[in-house]
Amino acid sequence: TSYAHRLPIQELKYYLSFFNITLNDISNFNHFCEDRARLKGFVSLNKKKYNSLTEKESQIFTLVVNGKKTIEIANALFIEPCTVSTHRKHIKNKLELDTIFDWFHFARAFNLLER
């Protein structure tokens, strides 16, 4: 039996009110925990693929998912735009990315998105 099942209801109400927590907050926290668990599973399943990226591919992947355009990436890394495009193709193939949502999912799971 978990601690929550043994906690007297009045004590639970006091705890929630003390920390200004609502039942909705608990539900949101539960969804957050479930989401984190799914991401953790995704990372476990895809870590080998992600680690197969070269250092340059990893740099470019991070820049792409943070909204940089090919020309901006090329200028920032002092390489040709066609080289950036080639790296993007390699990233897409290595990570098996079909849509922009796949790129985002990887970026989110591997904490590459700027805040």
MIKOL-354922 format. One record per residue (C-alpha): residue number from 0; chain; x, y, z. Coordinates in nm, 2 decimals. Each point is the difference from the previous one (the first is absolute). Layout:
N
@seke:NUM	lofi:A	xx:X	yy:Y	zz:Z
...
This chain:
115
@seke:0	lofi:A	xx:0.00	yy:0.00	zz:0.00
@seke:1	lofi:A	xx:0.14	yy:0.34	zz:-0.09
@seke:2	lofi:A	xx:0.03	yy:0.28	zz:0.25
@seke:3	lofi:A	xx:-0.28	yy:0.20	zz:-0.17
@seke:4	lofi:A	xx:-0.24	yy:-0.29	zz:0.08
@seke:5	lofi:A	xx:0.09	yy:0.01	zz:0.37
@seke:6	lofi:A	xx:-0.01	yy:0.38	zz:0.03
@seke:7	lofi:A	xx:-0.31	yy:0.13	zz:0.19
@seke:8	lofi:A	xx:-0.22	yy:0.21	zz:-0.23
@seke:9	lofi:A	xx:0.02	yy:0.31	zz:0.23
@seke:10	lofi:A	xx:0.38	yy:-0.02	zz:-0.01
@seke:11	lofi:A	xx:-0.01	yy:-0.02	zz:-0.38
@seke:12	lofi:A	xx:-0.24	yy:0.30	zz:-0.02
@seke:13	lofi:A	xx:0.23	yy:0.20	zz:0.23
@seke:14	lofi:A	xx:0.31	yy:-0.10	zz:-0.21
@seke:15	lofi:A	xx:-0.17	yy:0.11	zz:-0.32
@seke:16	lofi:A	xx:-0.12	yy:0.33	zz:0.14
@seke:17	lofi:A	xx:0.33	yy:0.07	zz:0.17
@seke:18	lofi:A	xx:0.18	yy:-0.02	zz:-0.34
@seke:19	lofi:A	xx:-0.29	yy:0.16	zz:-0.19
@seke:20	lofi:A	xx:-0.05	yy:-0.31	zz:-0.21
@seke:21	lofi:A	xx:-0.33	yy:-0.09	zz:-0.16
@seke:22	lofi:A	xx:-0.12	yy:-0.33	zz:-0.13
@seke:23	lofi:A	xx:0.04	yy:0.14	zz:-0.35
@seke:24	lofi:A	xx:0.37	yy:0.06	zz:0.08
@seke:25	lofi:A	xx:0.04	yy:-0.37	zz:0.10
@seke:26	lofi:A	xx:-0.16	yy:-0.11	zz:-0.32
@seke:27	lofi:A	xx:0.23	yy:0.23	zz:-0.20
@seke:28	lofi:A	xx:0.30	yy:-0.13	zz:0.19
@seke:29	lofi:A	xx:-0.11	yy:-0.36	zz:-0.08
@seke:30	lofi:A	xx:-0.01	yy:0.09	zz:-0.37
@seke:31	lofi:A	xx:0.34	yy:0.16	zz:0.03
@seke:32	lofi:A	xx:0.14	yy:-0.32	zz:0.16
@seke:33	lofi:A	xx:-0.15	yy:-0.22	zz:-0.27
@seke:34	lofi:A	xx:0.14	yy:0.22	zz:-0.27
@seke:35	lofi:A	xx:0.34	yy:-0.01	zz:0.16
@seke:36	lofi:A	xx:-0.02	yy:-0.38	zz:0.02
@seke:37	lofi:A	xx:-0.09	yy:-0.02	zz:-0.37
@seke:38	lofi:A	xx:0.29	yy:0.23	zz:-0.09
@seke:39	lofi:A	xx:0.24	yy:-0.21	zz:0.21
@seke:40	lofi:A	xx:-0.12	yy:-0.31	zz:-0.18
@seke:41	lofi:A	xx:0.05	yy:0.17	zz:-0.34
@seke:42	lofi:A	xx:0.35	yy:0.11	zz:0.10
@seke:43	lofi:A	xx:0.09	yy:-0.36	zz:0.10
@seke:44	lofi:A	xx:-0.13	yy:-0.14	zz:-0.33
@seke:45	lofi:A	xx:0.18	yy:0.27	zz:-0.21
@seke:46	lofi:A	xx:0.32	yy:0.08	zz:0.19
@seke:47	lofi:A	xx:0.21	yy:-0.22	zz:-0.23
@seke:48	lofi:A	xx:-0.14	yy:0.17	zz:-0.31
@seke:49	lofi:A	xx:0.05	yy:0.35	zz:0.15
@seke:50	lofi:A	xx:0.36	yy:-0.08	zz:0.11
@seke:51	lofi:A	xx:0.07	yy:-0.11	zz:-0.36
@seke:52	lofi:A	xx:-0.01	yy:0.36	zz:-0.11
@seke:53	lofi:A	xx:0.33	yy:0.16	zz:-0.07
@seke:54	lofi:A	xx:0.10	yy:0.32	zz:0.20
@seke:55	lofi:A	xx:-0.09	yy:0.21	zz:-0.30
@seke:56	lofi:A	xx:-0.33	yy:-0.18	zz:-0.06
@seke:57	lofi:A	xx:-0.09	yy:0.05	zz:0.37
@seke:58	lofi:A	xx:0.08	yy:0.37	zz:-0.03
@seke:59	lofi:A	xx:-0.21	yy:0.04	zz:-0.31
@seke:60	lofi:A	xx:-0.29	yy:-0.20	zz:0.15
@seke:61	lofi:A	xx:0.00	yy:0.23	zz:0.30
@seke:62	lofi:A	xx:0.00	yy:0.31	zz:-0.22
@seke:63	lofi:A	xx:-0.28	yy:-0.14	zz:-0.22
@seke:64	lofi:A	xx:-0.23	yy:-0.09	zz:0.28
@seke:65	lofi:A	xx:0.05	yy:0.35	zz:0.15
@seke:66	lofi:A	xx:-0.13	yy:0.16	zz:-0.32
@seke:67	lofi:A	xx:0.32	yy:0.09	zz:-0.19
@seke:68	lofi:A	xx:-0.01	yy:0.00	zz:-0.38
@seke:69	lofi:A	xx:0.25	yy:-0.18	zz:-0.21
@seke:70	lofi:A	xx:0.17	yy:0.32	zz:-0.10
@seke:71	lofi:A	xx:0.02	yy:0.12	zz:0.36
@seke:72	lofi:A	xx:0.16	yy:-0.34	zz:0.10
@seke:73	lofi:A	xx:0.24	yy:0.02	zz:-0.28
@seke:74	lofi:A	xx:0.11	yy:0.35	zz:0.09
@seke:75	lofi:A	xx:0.03	yy:-0.09	zz:0.37
@seke:76	lofi:A	xx:0.21	yy:-0.31	zz:-0.06
@seke:77	lofi:A	xx:0.20	yy:0.14	zz:-0.29
@seke:78	lofi:A	xx:-0.11	yy:-0.27	zz:-0.24
@seke:79	lofi:A	xx:-0.19	yy:0.00	zz:-0.33
@seke:80	lofi:A	xx:-0.38	yy:-0.02	zz:0.00
@seke:81	lofi:A	xx:0.01	yy:-0.32	zz:-0.21
@seke:82	lofi:A	xx:0.22	yy:-0.16	zz:0.27
@seke:83	lofi:A	xx:-0.27	yy:0.09	zz:0.26
@seke:84	lofi:A	xx:-0.26	yy:-0.16	zz:-0.23
@seke:85	lofi:A	xx:0.21	yy:-0.31	zz:-0.02
@seke:86	lofi:A	xx:0.04	yy:-0.02	zz:0.38
@seke:87	lofi:A	xx:-0.38	yy:0.04	zz:0.03
@seke:88	lofi:A	xx:-0.05	yy:-0.29	zz:-0.23
@seke:89	lofi:A	xx:0.24	yy:-0.21	zz:0.21
@seke:90	lofi:A	xx:-0.18	yy:0.10	zz:0.32
@seke:91	lofi:A	xx:-0.34	yy:-0.09	zz:-0.15
@seke:92	lofi:A	xx:0.13	yy:-0.34	zz:-0.11
@seke:93	lofi:A	xx:0.19	yy:-0.08	zz:0.32
@seke:94	lofi:A	xx:-0.29	yy:0.09	zz:0.23
@seke:95	lofi:A	xx:-0.27	yy:-0.12	zz:-0.24
@seke:96	lofi:A	xx:-0.18	yy:0.33	zz:0.00
@seke:97	lofi:A	xx:-0.30	yy:0.03	zz:-0.23
@seke:98	lofi:A	xx:-0.17	yy:0.32	zz:0.11
@seke:99	lofi:A	xx:0.09	yy:0.32	zz:0.17
@seke:100	lofi:A	xx:-0.19	yy:-0.14	zz:0.31
@seke:101	lofi:A	xx:0.26	yy:-0.28	zz:0.01
@seke:102	lofi:A	xx:0.28	yy:0.26	zz:0.01
@seke:103	lofi:A	xx:-0.18	yy:0.18	zz:0.28
@seke:104	lofi:A	xx:-0.07	yy:-0.32	zz:0.20
@seke:105	lofi:A	xx:0.37	yy:-0.09	zz:-0.01
@seke:106	lofi:A	xx:0.10	yy:0.35	zz:0.09
@seke:107	lofi:A	xx:-0.23	yy:0.01	zz:0.29
@seke:108	lofi:A	xx:0.10	yy:-0.35	zz:0.13
@seke:109	lofi:A	xx:0.37	yy:0.08	zz:-0.02
@seke:110	lofi:A	xx:-0.04	yy:0.36	zz:0.15
@seke:111	lofi:A	xx:0.12	yy:0.19	zz:-0.31
@seke:112	lofi:A	xx:-0.27	yy:0.26	zz:-0.01
@seke:113	lofi:A	xx:0.10	yy:0.35	zz:0.12
@seke:114	lofi:A	xx:-0.23	yy:0.14	zz:0.27
